[in-house]
Amino acid sequence: MKPRVLVTGAGGPAGRAIAAQLKARGIPVLGTDIRELPAGSGITVVPVPPASDPDMVSALRRLVVQEGINLVIPTVSDELPQLAAFRSAFGPDVRVIIGDAGPVALANDKLFTAWQLHAAGVPVPRFGVPGDFADAGAAMAALGGPVVVKPRVSRGGRGVLVIDGSENVDWHRLPEGQIVQEFIPGAEYGPMVFGTPASSGTAPFVVVVEKTELAQGIVGNAVTTRRAEAGEASDAGNVAMDAVRALGLTGPVDVDVRRRADGTPVVLEVNARFGANSARAPELLDAVLASFDLPSFNPGSFRQSTGVYAHVLV
């Protein structure tokens, strides 16, 4: 069966990356977004309500039925918990590429993620919430240097504040729902994990990219990336896979990892979806498409023909 795909958030970096890969494979794709996109985006994009709207899931379901969609690929972090909770509402013939509701909820909240990973022995930055510390100086002293304050639920570097003692911060006026993390200064990676085996029987694997330039200099979305060579940064891939397993996530997962000054990799956050750099790891999409019995999209044959490398962790 050939999939007919709906990609949510088609105007964002992750949505654009997946839509382009699907088009290159000759697979019909429809996009959704909360805003009108300019002409020339390459695919038809239908406006839908934002994730905060109670009608969001219903609107997507109506579109799926109307357009004969049988594969939904969400790329918007805000909508993941709802789609994970209500994925069965799309019907037995529609696959929604999202993990189970519990693990997705854990990954959606950076504080819950940190608690879960720390308890499982997966290395994370030292962390807390603003109420744990009297002020910025106390947070820096407790966490061992500069700190990052960011929303517990957010994406793309939005609302991230790095505090190193050089600025005045009104600690008691920080927005609600923040997490405070030790700032990790080293190289940043974006391991992309295919979690537990899909119905196709594909084994779990991870592909590592290094983020060579960030939008806000030391934080933010990756502006440029490069794919790690065979054996390179395998420890970053291993810790990302450990994080995905500890959270219980399945399917495509985008992980942010940085190195401490001593080179130790730690997990900053986990996104239970395809990420903006998925074009660097086409075998993730291949693993999803393999369940539709498309011989030309066999993950093994694609990697062999393109020379793509993946760390395979069984």
N, C-alpha and C positions, 0 to 999 in steps of 0.2 A: 504494500500500500504506500502510495506517495503522500507525504505529509503536506497539508496546507496549514501554514504557520501564522500565528498571531504573535507579534513582538510588542510588548508594552514598553512605554518610555522610549519610543523610536527616535525622539529628538535628542536624547541624551547620549553620552559617549558609549555606554554599554549597549544601548539599543541600536545605535548606528553600526557598531562593530558587528553585532550578530546579524542584522539585516543585510549588510554587505556580503557576509559569508554565505548566507542563504541564497542571495541573488546569484552569486558566483557559481553556486551549485545547481542553478536552474530550478530552485524550489520556490513555489508561489509564497509570497509573504505579504501580510498586511500589518500595518503599524497602528499603535494608538499613542496618544500623548494628551496632556491636559491643555495644550495650546496648539493653535494653528502653526504649521511649519511652512517655511517659504517654499516656493516652487523649485523643483530641481533636487529635492531630497532623494529621489530615486525610487521611492515606494509610495503607495497610497497610505495616508495617515489619517485616522479618524479621531476627532476630539472625544475624550471621555472625562468623567468627573475625576477629581483628585482622590487620593487614598483616604482623605479625611471625610469624604462624602459617603454617607451610608448606602448610596445607590451605586457605588463604584463596581462592586462585584456583579450586581445585577446587570449593569450596563455592558460589562465585558461578556457576560453570559449571552445576552441578547445578540451581541455582535458575533459571537462564536456560532450560534445557531443560524443566524441570518446568512453568514458567509461560508458555512460548511467547514469551519476550522476544526482540525483534529489534533493540533499541537499548539499549546500556549507557552511562550517563553517570557516570563516576567523579568524585567531588568530594573525596576524601580524599588529601592529599598523600603520605602514607606508602605508599599502595598503588599509586601511579602507575607506578613503575619495573617492578613485577611485571606489571601489566596491559598496559603497553606491550610488554614482552618476550613475553608469552604471549597477546596478543589474538587471534592466529589460532586458538588452541585453542578458542575459542568457536564456531567454524564459519563457513562462507562466507556464511551468511544472517544473521549477527549483526554489527552494527557497534558497535565499542567506540570511544567518542569520546576518543581519546588519540593523541598523536603517536608518532613512531618511537622505538624504545628508546634509541638514542644521545642524541638531543636531550633526551628526557625525563630521562635520567640526569644530563645536564649541568645542567638546570634544577633538579633535585631537591637538588643540593648547592650551597650558596651560594658556597663557595670556587671550585668548578669554573665556576660561572656567572660570577663576577667575572673569573677568568682568561680565559675565552672572550670575554666582552664587551670587556675591556680590549684584548685582542689584535686585536679587530675594530674598534677605535676608537670603541666605544660608551661614553659617559661613565658611570663608576661612582665611588663613593666610594673614596678611597685605602684600601688594605686590607692585611691580613696575617693571620698566625695568632699566638696568644699566644707561641709559641716564638721568634718573630722579635724580641721585645722583652724587655728585662731585667725590666721591671715596668710598672705602669700609667702612671707618669710618663714612662717612655721611649716608651711607645706614644703618649701624647698629644703628646709633643714631635715624634715622627717623623711623625704623621699630622695635625699642625697644630691641635690643640685637643681638645675632648671626643671620646670614642670610644664606639662601641657594640660590646659583646661579645655574641654570640648563637650558638646552635647552627647548625652548617652545614646540618643537616637538621632542620627544624622548621616550624611553621606558627602563624599567629594570634598572634604576639607572645610565644609561650612561651619563657621562659628568657632574655629580652632584658635586658641590663644596660647602662645609660648611665653612663659614668664621666666626671666633670668635675673631679676632683681634690678634691672635698669629702668623700669617703668613703674608709675604709680597705678596700682590696681585697687579699686574699691571692692575688696573681697566679699563684703556683705551685700553687695549689689549685683553679684554674678547672677545670671539667669538661673532659674530652677532647672533641675534635671541635668546636671553636669557631672562629669567624672574628671578626677585629677590623676594624671599619670606622670611618673618619672619620664623626663625627656631622654630618649635614646638617640645618641648622636651619630651612629654609624650608617653604613650603606643600607638602603631600603630596597626591599624586594616585593614582588607581587606574585607569589606562588598561586597557580590556578590548579585546583584539585578537582578530580572527578571522584566522588566519594565512594560509598559502598556499591557493589556491583548492580548494574541496571538489569532490566529484564533480558537484555541481549547477552548477559554473562560477561561483559567487559570488566576486567579487574580494576581495582582502584589504582589511580596514577596521579602524578603531579608534574606540572611543567613550571619552571621557575623563570621569571624575567627580573632583571634589575632595573629599577627606576633611576635613570641617569640624570633626569632633571625634573624638579617639582615646580608646580605653578606658583607657590608662594616661597620659593627658595628652599626652606628647610621643612616645610609641610605642604600639604595640598595634593591635588591630582598629579599624576605623572604626565609630564609634557613629552618626554622622550623615554624610550625603554629599549632594552636589548635582551634577546633570549639567551639564557645561560647555556653554555656548551656542555657536552656530556661530562658528568662528574663535577661540574662547577656548581658551587652553592648548594650542594646536595643536602647540607645540614639545614639550610633554610627550607628546602622542600620537605625534609623529614619532620621538622617542627610544625609545618603547616598541615601535613597529613595527620600528625598527632592531635592537632587542634580540631580538625574536622571529625576525627573519630571520637574525641572526648565530648564533643557537642552532639554527636549522633546525626550529623547532616548527611544527606545523600545528593547525588547528582553534581552539577557544577557549583563550585564554591570559590570565591575570590578572597584571598587572605593577604593581609599586610604584615610584613615582617621586617624588623630592623636589627642591626647588630649593635650590641654594647661596645664600649671602647675596647674591651678585651676580645671582641670578635664573636661573642656568644649571641646566637639569634634568639629574638623574643617576638612573640605574636602581639601586634598592636590591636588588630580587630579582624573580624571575620564577616564576610558578606555572603549570604546564602543564595547566590545567583551568579550568572555570568558577569564578568567585569569588563571594564573599558579596554583591557589589553587582550581580549580573547582571540584576536586575529593572530597573535603570537603563538597561540596554542590551538590550532584548528582541530586537533584530535578530541578536544572536549565536545565540540559540536558533532563530530563524527560519532562519538560514543552515544549521544542522544539519538541521532538519526539511525543508528544501527538497529534500534528496536523496530524500525519500520521496514526491515528486510530489504534494504537498498544495497545490492552488491557493490555498486560503484562507490559507495561511501563506507566501505569496510575500514575501520580505523587502522588495522594493521597494514593494509595495502596502501592507504594514504600516507602513512608515516614512511613506508619504504620508498614510495615514489618521490617524496619531497625531501627526504633526508632529515625529517623532523625527529627530534630526540625527546624522550620523556623518561623521567625517573619512574620506574615501575616498582611500587611498594606493595607487596602482598601480605 
